[in-house]
Amino acid sequence: MLNKNQIIELDITSLTSEGSGLGKYNGFAIFVPFTAIGDKISAKILKVKTNYAYAKIEKIISPSKDRIENDCPVFTKCGGCQFRHLSYEAEKKAKNQIIIDAFERIGKIRAEFMPFISNDITDGYRNKVQFPVYKDKSVVYGFYAPYSHRIVPINECKIQPKIFNQIADFVTKFCTENKISIYNEEKHHGVLRNIYIRQGHYSKQICVCLVARRNIPEFKKLSHLITRHFENINSIVININKANTNVILGEEEIVLYGSETISDKMCNNIVEISPKSFYQVNTKSAELLYSTAKTLALQNRESLGNVLELYCGIGTIGMAFADCSTKVIGVEIVPQAIENARRNAKANSINNIEFFCGDAEQFIKNFSSSIDTIIIDPPRKGCSAETLNSICRLSPEQIIMISCNPSTAARDCKILSDSGYKITKIAGVDLFPRTRHVETVVLMSRSKD
Ligand code: SAH
């Protein structure tokens, strides 16, 4: 039996999808964050559950050879990165194993796992940041501490461009000097809630989106100063969020400067992106992800035929696949993303693609055209059983699943495999170096009876 605050000795033998190290103590699974495979530690038990417990490092007795010196002052405090204490080689190996474990253990799936894919760029890769703000002596921004709503101030973040901090510094300094009202989450009053910045990787165009409970005249002045002080500002938007929730963006948007959108390039296509549209945060690795998916999909054929793409966002995947498809139909729930997608197709003169705004489950339930390839790229929770059922009813020859959550991907692939799809190939692609997140591409083909 284990007790809270007990100190135990532990060998870390694997890493989990949550980014924790795992060791066994008398058959009990003990999860300890910020450890490495091969660490021998003494661990302090924090929380005991029926079959497992959470602990933290008390002392590293003998360190793993995978460990490196951490180079970030807020690592372990800010909730962003989980793996800065590991060499990147060790991180890639661990992420590959996390995917294999998810498919073999949850999915009971035996498939060919391709070598793990990464472009090995671990710094400055993010094209987007969302900083919550709070009022201390001055106005401060940062990231939430892990599993908390306490904001840890951030002066620099290695995985994003320096310009994001420079803009946030500028905005918060202005807010302090001009006594701008800052949102207080507990009391649910105040105005400015979040500083959300996105920069096109290739275009360098920047959108600054201030999330606030209401618009105030000072934002116009701030907007003017931002454009004078920084280059490449293409868009300054106030997003109005009056709700008392954790959801960052509200419905209403007011454009203070430039356009509502920024442009970028993805897989050689021009894309316009609205603040509310999803866009992969690591552009270069997303290109690697999509080209891997395309290579897999085309390995036994020259054309993908009629393609249905669920959860299509601004149309990046569908447009990249259009040249080897008869026709592509994209479905996405966010109206602004569909507006972007339609304009993107036009801007790139892609004429064999059509986009529909709606819920993927509802759309596919009522869909009956003949489809050869289905592409799915769902959010972390994966697909509903109904959606998977409808996919099987359409009986495409191939299904390509792209997923940011190996556990739900494995669960959904198992359902498709039980319905007659053979899991042909699985590849992990690292879009989120130094964090616990990883993308998976799965190629499935209809079994020939
Ligand atoms: N394939 C795109 C987007 C993937 S992210 C890309 O790579 O850029 C998942 C997308 O699914 C998001 O754009 C999100 O808005 C959308 N989405 C979430 N729930 C949905 C639903 N129920 N129906 C349709 N789209 C949904």
Boltz pocket constraint, residues with backbone or C-beta under 6 A from the ligand:
constraints:
  - pocket:
      binder: B
      contacts: [[A, 277], [A, 278], [A, 279], [A, 280], [A, 310], [A, 311], [A, 312], [A, 313], [A, 314], [A, 315], [A, 316], [A, 317], [A, 331], [A, 332], [A, 333], [A, 334], [A, 337], [A, 358], [A, 359], [A, 360], [A, 361], [A, 377], [A, 378], [A, 379]]
      max_distance: 6.0
